[in-house]
Amino acid sequence: MSTLFIDGRWTSASAGATQEVVNPYDQSVIRTVDEGDSADANAAIRAARVAFDDSQWGEWTARRRSRLLHRIAELLQRDRAEIARLETLDTGKTLVESGIDVDDVTAVFEYYAAQAESDPGRLVDAGNPAVRSRVVYEPVGVCALIAPWNYPLLQMSWKVAPALAAGNTMVLKPSEITPLTTIKLVELLEEAGTPPGVVNLVLGPGDPVGSTLVESPQVDLVSFTGGLETGRSIMSAAAGTVKRVALELGGKNPNIVFADADFESAIDYALIAVFFHAGQVCSAGTRLVVENSLHERFVAELVKRAERIKLGNGLDSDTESGPLVSAEHRAKVERYVQIGIEEGARLLAGGRRPEEPALSQGFFYLPTVFDECRSDMRVVQEETFGPIMTVERFSSVEEAVRIGNDTTYGLAGAVWTSDTRKAEYVARKLRHGTVWINDFGPYLPQAEWGGFKRSGVGRELGHAGLAEYQEAKHIYENTAPEPQRWFAR
C-alpha cells in the first residue's frame, strides 16, 4: 500500500523513493514506506489550498465538524489494540504506555469535538443602538503540522484535532523515524469522512519535506514540536512569508523535593519522571533538586531502584522501559554521559549499555544517575533526551526556586512537599508552563500545554490550543446608516 495521502488518494512518492522503518528493540524492519520530496510536499500544499479556498469544506457547520471529530474518537477506540502495537513497534515504548497514548488521543479528539461547537463568537457593545458589532473566529487556512518521533500519534493529534475543529486544511509531516501511527491516523480520518484535500500526509526528512512546508507562501501556519535548533530554523524561515508559528521545543525540567515530602511517593515519581519511555520525553524531570537534609537517603534509594528497572521488548508484559529510538540517538546520549563525567559529575548508576545478550540488537542504555551536579554543567543545562538524571542540592526555598529557574527552557517542573503554602509559593515562582505539586507528568486536554522562554511559542491543548488555529475577525454593522457630510457639504 502507498503511504503518502494527497487530495484524498493514497499515492507513492513522485520520485519512487522509499525508506525502511526499523524496530528499535532488535533493528528488524517493520515496514517499508514511501519517502516524499519537495514535489510531493508542494502537491499536498496545493491540495490543501484548493480544499480550503474552493471546496465545500468551508461550508461545513461547526456541528458537522464536531460529529467528524467524535467519529474519529470512536474509530481510535475501535482500533486501540492495533494502534498501540504499532506505536510500540515503532518507538520501543511499552505496550501499556502505547495504550495510554491511544486513550489520551481519544480524549483530545472528544474535547475538541465539544469545543468546535462551544464558541460562536461574541457581541461587542459599540455604544450605539444602531450598531451590531461582533467578533467571530475563522480558520487560519492551510496548516503544516510537523510532529516528533517520541510521541508520534499523541503529538500529531494535539495538532490535528484543534485544526479540524477550527475548519482548517492541513499537511501532516511525522518524523521519518516513527511514521506508522500517523499513517494509521490518516486512514481513520479518511474512514470517518474527512473530505479530499482537507488532510494530506507527506513522509520524508525535514529537508526537503519540512523546509518546503515551512517556506511555502501557500501555507498560513506551521505547528512544530521538536528540538530547539530546528525550531529556530523554522521561526527564521517562516519570517520570510510572515506566517504564524506554534513551537513546542522541549525543556530541562526541575523536580524539586523538600525534606517534608512523602518519601515513597517522591521516590516513585522521581523514577517515572526520568526513566519513563527511556527519558525520551520533552517534559522529563531530568533535573532532580533535593533538599540537603534528605539528599543522602533519597539518592541512595533512588540508585537502588534505578538499577532494578527491567529493560526489554515493549511488547513483553514484564518490560518496564524500552530502548532508545535509534543508534544515532543512543550515541547522542552516550556523548552527554561522557560530558557529565568530564565536567565532574559523580556517576552512581548506569552510564553504559546493558550487557544482556537478549538486548544486544536493540538501542538500549541503562538508567543513569549523576550526583554532585551543578547548574553550570552542560549535562544539567542541555536537553539530553535520554535516561539521564542529574542531582542537585538546595538548603532553602529561595535556593530551590533559583535552581529550578536556572535554565534557558521553561516547559514543566514539579515541587514535592507536605506544606501547602510552600508548594503554592514555589509553583507560582517557577517560570515553567506546567507545574505539578506532589505529582509528575499528567496533562489534561482542557488545560493549556506549552513553555516559557526557549521552550517555545504558543500553546497546545485547552482553549488556547484551539485559538492557535483561528483568526479573530471583527464585523461592524451599522443598521441605520446616515450621511456624515464630512466632505463636500
Number of C-alpha atoms within 10 A of each C-alpha: 9 12 25 26 26 25 21 16 14 15 17 21 23 15 12 10 13 16 15 15 20 20 24 27 28 18 14 14 13 15 12 14 23 23 23 25 23 18 15 25 29 18 16 25 30 19 23 30 24 16 24 22 13 10 15 10 19 15 9 10 12 20 15 15 22 23 18 20 29 21 19 26 25 17 17 22 16 11 13 19 14 14 23 25 20 20 28 24 27 26 28 31 32 28 24 17 17 26 20 14 21 23 16 18 23 24 17 25 28 21 24 30 27 18 19 24 17 11 12 11 14 12 14 14 11 12 9 9 10 12 16 16 17 16 15 15 17 17 22 22 24 29 31 27 27 24 28 21 19 25 22 23 27 23 23 24 22 23 28 25 25 30 26 25 28 26 25 26 31 31 30 28 26 28 22 21 22 25 26 24 23 25 21 18 19 20 14 19 22 18 12 18 11 19 16 20 26 27 27 26 27 32 29 27 17 18 11 14 21 26 17 21 30 31 19 18 14 18 26 23 23 25 25 28 22 21 18 19 10 15 23 15 12 22 21 14 17 23 13 12 15 14 19 17 22 24 27 26 25 25 34 28 30 34 31 30 28 27 17 13 18 14 16 11 12 23 18 13 19 25 22 17 28 29 27 22 26 27 26 23 21 25 24 33 30 32 28 27 25 23 21 15 14 16 19 12 10 18 19 11 12 19 18 12 14 17 15 10 15 14 21 22 26 27 18 12 11 12 17 22 25 30 31 28 27 20 15 11 16 19 14 14 22 19 13 22 24 13 15 23 14 11 15 14 22 16 18 16 19 19 22 14 15 16 11 8 7 12 19 13 12 22 24 27 25 24 29 22 26 27 20 12 23 18 16 11 16 14 26 28 19 14 22 24 25 31 28 31 27 27 23 22 22 20 13 12 15 13 13 25 22 14 19 28 19 18 20 14 25 28 28 30 30 28 28 27 20 15 11 10 10 15 19 14 13 21 19 12 13 23 22 24 18 23 23 17 18 19 18 22 18 7 13 13 21 17 14 19 21 25 26 19 16 19 26 26 19 19 21 26 24 19 18 17 25 24 21 23 28 21 13 13 12 14 12 14 12 12 10 8 9 7 5 7 7 6 5 4 5
